[in-house]
Amino acid sequence: MSKLSRLIEQVEMAETLLTLQMEREQLRLKIDHLTNLISVSQKVSLAEIKSQVKNTCSHISSTIDENLIH
């Protein structure tokens, strides 16, 4: 194998490694984002249970409304 061929192979490996690292970082950011959304959702649900806020889109709010009406 010539020096040029080895150099090309090393560049291709480096490109593959960088691509994989970028994909890994993108996945990490997505996971962080989803984790934050879950955390916020849990906090809203807890606040609803404690009747601090009313989320008209959630099941808990509609259940509370039904109980208040009946």
C-alpha positions as CSV (number, residue, x, y, z in Angstrom):
1,M,0.0,0.0,0.0
2,S,1.4,3.3,-1.0
3,K,1.8,6.3,1.4
4,L,-1.0,8.1,-0.5
5,S,-3.4,5.2,-0.1
6,R,-2.7,5.0,3.6
7,L,-3.2,8.8,4.0
8,I,-6.5,8.6,2.1
9,E,-7.6,5.7,4.4
10,Q,-6.6,7.7,7.5
11,V,-8.5,10.7,6.3
12,E,-11.6,8.6,5.6
13,M,-11.4,7.0,9.1
14,A,-11.1,10.5,10.7
15,E,-14.1,11.7,8.7
16,T,-16.1,8.6,9.9
17,L,-15.0,9.3,13.5
18,L,-16.0,12.9,13.3
19,T,-19.4,12.0,11.8
20,L,-20.0,9.5,14.6
21,Q,-19.1,12.0,17.2
22,M,-21.4,14.6,15.7
23,E,-24.3,12.1,15.6
24,R,-23.6,11.2,19.2
25,E,-23.7,14.8,20.3
26,Q,-26.9,15.4,18.4
27,L,-28.5,12.4,20.2
28,R,-27.2,13.7,23.6
29,L,-28.8,17.1,22.9
30,K,-32.1,15.4,22.0
31,I,-32.1,13.3,25.1
32,D,-31.3,16.4,27.2
33,H,-34.2,18.2,25.6
34,L,-36.7,15.4,26.1
35,T,-35.5,15.0,29.7
36,N,-36.2,18.7,30.3
37,L,-39.7,18.3,28.7
38,I,-40.5,15.4,31.0
39,S,-39.3,17.3,34.0
40,V,-41.5,20.3,33.2
41,S,-44.5,18.0,32.5
42,Q,-44.0,16.3,35.8
43,K,-43.8,19.7,37.6
44,V,-47.0,20.9,35.9
45,S,-48.8,17.7,36.8
46,L,-47.7,18.0,40.4
47,A,-48.8,21.6,40.5
48,E,-52.2,20.6,39.1
49,I,-52.6,17.9,41.7
50,K,-51.9,20.6,44.4
51,S,-54.4,22.8,42.5
52,Q,-51.8,25.6,42.0
53,V,-52.4,25.8,38.3
54,K,-54.9,24.6,35.8
55,N,-53.7,23.0,32.5
56,T,-56.8,22.8,30.3
57,C,-55.1,20.3,28.0
58,S,-54.4,17.7,30.6
59,H,-56.5,14.8,31.8
60,I,-56.1,15.7,35.4
61,S,-57.7,19.2,34.9
62,S,-60.7,17.7,33.1
63,T,-61.1,15.2,35.9
64,I,-60.9,18.0,38.5
65,D,-63.5,20.0,36.6
66,E,-65.9,17.1,36.4
67,N,-65.6,16.5,40.1
68,L,-66.2,20.2,40.8
69,I,-69.3,20.3,38.6
70,H,-70.9,17.1,40.0
